[in-house]
């Protein structure tokens, strides 16, 4: 998921020779810089990252310069690094029992010295290190001094680095690919795809994005890729509208799309319409719905759930309004009450007529 390519051409050290295969130096120092930086990228980063370091001149530690430049490049690119990383090369000159630890060594000090000790890290600790020594061994005292002196150097360089760019950019570059993911319930996967893939294909065409859906148990994971952040958000919004299910008791801002004699059709979400009945317009009686609302009006309604009688979604405008003083809620009418109050006898309960019926063949007059 993370690659660092370290290019060290011959002209960077004043040499005139042809470009051959990758040298051991490039491989070793490039690997050191890669180890220094890769732990600072988040584990859930959706990108594969490639950093290329082109060394144009070298009279010091170009690998440590690569670490510092790589940090700044990734922060400028909008990659959310956990912490910035800096690096420094330490040297050592010994003469019997006497020694001197050198900070940020140049080429001559590296060539003539007894140690090349590279340390990289954040303000909290070391991320990578590498040591080359030309003596038979180092005392614990020398190693301790070198590490502490390297820390002071790293902190100084880190301060200069963060003076230039303190935090990662808020977003990746405009031309960089961008990815967003959304988890939905498995029952909505078919609706997002549509018959024969019609819905998802039209969505990709309209938003110029690539949308992939995969099942993960009872859930579906949707990944949206594109270069325009606004178009990715448009695709996300379309998917959210498809899977939208209102919550009972929640207040939603809706738009009137059609007027009827008995109410108004309002849009909860694009493609999600429901009826606002005239009885839910206000606490007072409304005779003509068009005197209160018109097409294009935006208003707040409260979602009341599914009406058990009509089996349709019910929304109310009056529930978002303060109740009039002295208002008494009318109890819901029970359908069975009408039968109990109906005094008309049933057909089966009517008193039968005991008189003999006249036969159809009987003459009407004798």
Secondary structure, 3 states (H helix, E strand, C coil): CEEEEEEECHHHHCCCCCCCCCCHHHHHHHHHHHHHHHCCCCCCCCCCEEEEEEECCCCCCHHHHHHHHHHHHHHHCCCCCCCCCEEEEEEEEEECCEEEEEECCCHHHHHHCCEEEEEEECCCCEEEEEEEECCCCCCHHHHHHHHHHHHHHHHHHHHHHHHHCCCCCCCCCCCCCEEEEEEEEHHHHHHHHCHHHHHHHHHHHHHCCEEEEEEECCEEEEEEEECCHHHHHHHHHHHHHHCCCCCCCCEEEEEEEEEECCEEEEEEECCEEEEEEHHHCCCCCCCCHHHCCCCCCEEEEEEEEECCCCCCEEEECHHHCCCCCCCCCCCCCCHHHHHHHCCCCCCCCCCCCCCCCCCCCCCCCC
